[in-house]
């Protein structure tokens, strides 16, 4: 043990949506546990959770075509879409509980109703979308989905996208009104404000430089005060590493065997944001297309209505890019320093396997604004360059690990890595990430605190009524939780709130 050490029950590293969610769950389950949070930036939700660093899509697989795949026999596999939708329903139930418990006062501060749509062009993709619609719309989770290949109906749904569109190519779309726009930055800040009020010690501008096991089985963190440079030492029985792209390095420093043979591949992103209010007002949906060949799944093009900073915005993207940084505020040496003796072969194998992806990312980095406008015009045929500006989105680090598919396989999605004794856990990966935070953090709790689960189950069921049940197998329960969540979160009406609160 080091001198000047402070001890606590739980340490959360990173003040993003994952730590905010885990901290909130634990405070409801065991209010007397002491929790300390370390964040190297000056505020909560400034990296991946920030509203300008992600798409704000309440990822429920309503519109994301990459969550459904066409099998060799021509049928469409919707299992991943169903799983993600169930996970999002869990998030909605938990947020509803927080509203009903007055822990969140104004749900419109972070969530708004917004139709989710899929849009395709060309005979082949229209056929795929029709099959996808048939496979999903029979499911109680997707029962309100609509399909149309009628240009007049599409003009009603997406007038901005249909105006001046050539009539010589088949097009189609699906639409579901119960989609949402979620400001995960605002939600993160709301949750940390609540945690602060409940006695959680949140230390901003504190960077965790090292982490090691102590003789009594707890974990000691060396924490640097960013302003003064002085080092502090903090110990805890349980540590959660929720530092986004920064989690991999800390997981490696922990030395747990479960963290071996794992690497990370950073992908950066850019969005185009509309600066013309007239254009913004003519679109009201999140519309997802199909990714180009060779593109990573997070680069599926989409045209999104957003609600940020008290106003309606319109974004298109993302355009993928490459930076060796693991965080926007990270170091140019992040990628190279993540290569260790135990993951060297894994990383080399990933490099060899993903040459097309690397080539694609380099091409994306080199795109001129006019080339980006050409891609935008596939969505908005008459888009004008002067109406659009470029914003840099967040960094995402895709997990690389050895699987049955071979060494150095690139993973898409989020992944929890935890020690066998449950004393430490780390969250790695990217989309659907924030949207499934509650399910993912319940997974952390189940893995790391199995001895308490029986005692905690009644409270978890109070917070999440569908806990332990399959929504897929219970249409009545699905309808009940969806209706209840919509009421609590102010999503029942078709109109958006007139006033968005600060």
N, C-alpha and C positions, 0 to 999 in steps of 0.2 A: 504493500500500500504506500502511496505517496503522501507527502506532507500536504497540508492545506486542502484536504479532500472533503468534499460534501457528498453525503449519501442521500439517495431517494429511492422510492419503489420502482418507478418507471422513468426512463429517458426516451424521448422522441427526438430523432434527428431530422431536421427539416420542417419548416412551417408551411407545408403545402396541404392539399386536400386530403391526402392519405393520413398524415399525422393528426390533422384536425378531426378526421372521422374516428380514428382509433382512440384519440384522447377523449372525444365526446362519448363514445360507447363505454369506455372504461369508467368514466366519471358517473355514468348512469348505473353501471353494474356494481362498482365499489367506490362510493364517494370519498371514503377516507384514505384511499391510496394517494401518496404524494407523487406528482408528475412534474417533470422538468422538460422543457423544450429548448433546443438549441437551433438557431437559424443564423446563417452567416450574413444574410442581407438585412436591411433595415426594417422590413415589414413582412407580414405574412402573405403568402400567395403571390410571390413576385417572379417565380420561375415558371415551371410547366403549368401550374394551376392558374396563372394570370390570364385574364380574359382576352388579352391580345396575343397570347402564346398558344392558344388552342382554338378549335373550331366552335366550341360552345354547344356542340350537338349533344343533347341528352341521348347518348348512344344506346338506342333500344333496338337496333337492327331493323328499323322500319324502312330505312332508305339506303343503307350501306350495302351495295351489291357484293362487296368482297367478303361478306359474312355468309354468303350462299354460293355454292359452287356446283357447276354442272358435272355430273358423273359420266363415265364413258358410255353408259347405256342411254344417255340423254335426259335422265331424271335429275332433279335438283335437290342437293343435300341442304336441308334447312336446319340441321341440328345445332350448329353454332349460333345461328340467328335466334333460335328459341332460347338457348342458354343465356345469351347476352340480354335478351328481353326480360327474362326472369330476374336476372341480376339487377337490371335497371328498376324493375318493379320493387325490389327490395330497397334500393336507394330511395325511391319515392315514398315508400311506407315509413322509413326512418325519418326522412325530412318532415313528413306529415306529423309524426309523433312529436318532433321538436317544435313544430308550429302549435300543435294542440297543447303542449306543455309550456307554452309561452317562452321557450328558449330561442325561438325565431319569431320575431314580431310581424314582419312584413315579408311573406314569401315572394311577393313581386319584386323584392330587392334582388333576387337571384334567379327566378324562373318565370318564364312566360310561355303561354300556349302558342304553338307554331306548327303548321302542317309540315310533314316530312315526305319528300317525294324522291322517287328514282326516275331518271330520264335516260333513254337510250335512243340511238340512231342506227339505221341499217337493219336489214331483214333478219340477220342472224341474232342480233341483240334484242330485237323486238320479240322474236320467238323465245329467247331465254327469259325475258322479263315476264312474258305471259305464263310460262311454266312456273317461274318463281312465285308469281301472284297466286296461281292455283294451289301450289304447295303450302303457301303461308296462310291464305285467307280462310282455309278450313279450320285453322287453329284458333282457339279462343283468345289468344294473346294478340292476334292480328285480324280479328274478325271485322273491323271497320275499314279495311284496306279497299281502295277502289283502283280499277285499271281502266285506261283508255288509250286508244290509238286514233281517236277522232280529233282532227285539228281544231274543230270548234270548241270541244270540251277542253282541250289543252289551252286554248286561248283564254278560257275562263280561269283556269288554274294558274297559268304562268304567262300572262300577257307580255311581259318584258321579253321573255325568251322566244315567244312565237312571232312577234312583230318582224316583218321583213324576212322571215325564214323561207328558204326555197322549198317548194312543194314536191320536189322530185325524189325525196328519200323517205322511206318508212320511218316513223317516229312513234314512240309510246312512252307512257309514264304511269307510275302508281302513286297513289296519294293516300295519306292517312292523317286525319285532322288532329289526332291526339298526341302528336309530336311536341317537343319542347325546345326552347332555347334556354340554355343554362349558363349563367355567369359564375363559373367555378371560382374565379378570383374573389368575387363578392361573397360567395358562400363560405369560402375558406376564412375570410376576414371576420364574418359573422360568428363562425364557430370558435375562432380563437378569442374573440371578444368575450364570448360566453365562458370559455375555459378560464380566461384570466379572472373573470368575476367569481369563478368557483375555486380560486386559490391555486390554479396551475401557474407555475413559475416559467414565464416565457422570456428567454434571453435572446434578443436580437443582436446582430453584429457579433455573434460568437460562432467561430468555426471549429468543428471537431477535427483535430489533426491526427489523432491516433486512438486506438481502442484495443484493449488487451484484457485477457482473463486474469482474475486475481486468485489467490490461494483458497479463498472461501467460496469460489464458484460464481461470484458476481463479476460485473464488468467495470473496468476503470477507463474513463475517457479523458484524454488530454484535450482541453478546450482552450482555444486562443481568442482573446478579446481583440476583435478586428481593429478597434480604435487605438488601443494602447499597446498591443502586441504581447501583453502579459499572458502567461499560461495559468490555467486553473485545472484542477483535477476533480472529477465527479464520478461517483460510483452508483450503480443501480443493479437490482436483481434481474430486471428485464430491460432490454434495449430494442427499440424499433428504428431501423435505418430507412427513413422515407425521404431521402434527399434527391429524388429524381435521378438524373444522370450521375450525380455524385455518389450514389449508393454503392456502385460496384467497387470503387477504391476502398471504401470503409469496410465492406464485406470482406475484401481480400485482407485487410489489416487485422480483422478479427481472428483470422487463422482457422476458422471452423472448416472441417473437411467438406461439408456440404457446399461451401463456396469455391471449391477447387474446380478446375477445368471449365470455368465459365468466363466468357468474354463479352465485350460490348461493341456494337457498331453504331456510331453516331450518324444521325440524319437530321439535317437542318431544314427549315421550311420558310417560305415566303408567301404572303398573301397580297392580293391586290385589293385595295379598299376604295370604294366609290366616294367621290367628293361632291357629287351632283344630287341635291335633295330630290329633284324631280325624278331622277332615275331610281333612287332608293325607294320612293313611295310606290313605284309601279311593280314592286316585287315583294311577295309576302310568303316565304317558304324557305326551307332548306332543301336544295335539290342536288342529289348526288348522281354522278355519271359513272362510267366504267374507267378503271385505270388503264393506261397505255401498257403495251407489252414491255416487260422488263422493269416496270415501276414498282416500288415498294407499296404494300397495301395502304400505308398512311398517306400516299400521294394520290388517292382517288380524287378527281376534280369535283368540286362542289361550289354552288352559288348560294350563299347563306345570308338570310336576314338575321341580324344580330341586334341585341339591345345592350348597349355599353355606354356608361357615363350619361345616363338620363336621355339617351336618344337612340333612334333607329339607325342602324348602319347596314351596309351591304358589302360583303367580302366574297372574293373568288380565289380559289387556290385548292390545296397548297401547291406551290412549285417546290419540288425537293431540291436539296443542295447538300453539299458536304463541308463539314468543318470538323477538325480533330477534337474540338471542345466537346465535353460531355454536358456542359451547362452553358447557357448564354453568358453567364458570369464566370465561366470556367477558364481553364488554361489551354493553350495550344499544344501542351504536352500531355493532355488527358489520355488520348488514345494510346500513345506509345508507352506511357507509364502504367497502363492497365495490362500490358503484356507481361506475364510472369512465366517462370519455368513450367508451372503446372498447366497453363493454358496456351502455351506457345504453339503446339501442334494443332490445337483446336482453332486458334486464330489464323494460322497459315492455311488450314483446310478451308476455312470460311472465305479467306481471300481468293483462293483458287476457284471456289464454287461460285462466287458472286462477282465475277468479272463483268457480266452484262449489267448488273446493278450499279457497279462502280462507274462504268461507262455512261449509264443513264444519268447518274448524279452529276457527273462532270458536265454532260451536255446541258443539264438543267441550270447549273451554275453559270454557264456561258450564254444563256438565253438573253437576247436584247429585250427591251420593253415591247417592241413591236411584235416579236415572236410570242411573247406572253399574251399580247392583245389578240393574236391569231387564235390562241387556245381559248381565250375568253369568248371570242366571237362564235365558237362552237355552241356556246350557251346563249350569248346575247348577240345575234347577228349584226346589229347596227351599233355595237359598242364603240365609243370614241375615246381615243387615248387620253385626251385632256381631262376626262371624267374620272380617271383612275390613278391612284398612287400606290407605291409599294411599301409594305410593312414587313419587318422581319419577325417570324413566329419563333416558337420555342425550339430548343434542341430535344431530340428524342434519341434514346440509346436502346437499340434493339438487342435482345439477349442472343448470344451465340453459345451453343453448348453441343456436346456429343449426344446424339439420340439414336434410335433404331434406324433412322434415315441416314446415319453416317456421322462422321466427325465434322465439327464446325458447321452445324446446321443453324441457320438464322431463324429465330423465333419471332412471331408477331403476337403481341398481346402482353398481358402482365403476368408476372411470376413471383410467387413468394418463396424465398429461400430461408429456411429456419434451421437452427441447431437441433440435434436430436433431443436435447433436454429442454427445449423450448425457451431458453434464456435469452435468445437473440433472434431477430428476424429481419430480413431485408426485402424490400419490394423493388423489383427490376422490371424493365420493359416499358411499353407505351400503350397506345390505343387498344381497347376502349377505356382503359385507365380510370379517369375521374368518375365517369358515369357509373362504374361498377364498384366504386370505392367501398361502399357499405358491405357488399358481399365479400370483397377481398379482405377487408379488415376483420370480418367475422371468421374468415378462414385463418387469419393470423391468431385470433383469440382461441379458436378451436385447437389449432396446432400447439400453441404455446401455453395454454392454461387448461389442459384437459381435466385436471383435478377439480376445477371449479365449475365445469360446464353443467353438471346436474343441478347445482344450486342456482346458477345464473339463468337457466332455461326459461323459467316463468317470466323474468324481466325481459329477456330477449323477445319472447312471444308477445309481450305487451307492446314493445317497440316496433316489432315486425310481425304482424298477425299471421303471415304465411310461412313463418320460420318452421322448417322441418317438413313442409308440405310441398307437393309439386303443383304449381299453377297449371302446368300443361295437362295434368290429369284431373283438374277440378275447375270446370268452367264457372261454376257458381262462385267459388272463392275468388277466382280471377276477376269476375265482374264486380264483386264486392270490394276488393282491395283497390281496383282501378277507380271505381266511383268515389270511394272514401278519400283516396289520395288526391284526386282531382278537386274535390270540395275543399279539403284542407289547404291545398296549395294554390287555390284561386284559379284553377284551370278549367272549371266547368263551363264557363261562358265562352262563346266564340270570339268575343272581342278582347283585345289586349287591354290591360289597365291604361286608363287615360293618362295617369300620372305615374312615372317610374320614380320611386323614392331614392334618395341619395344613399 
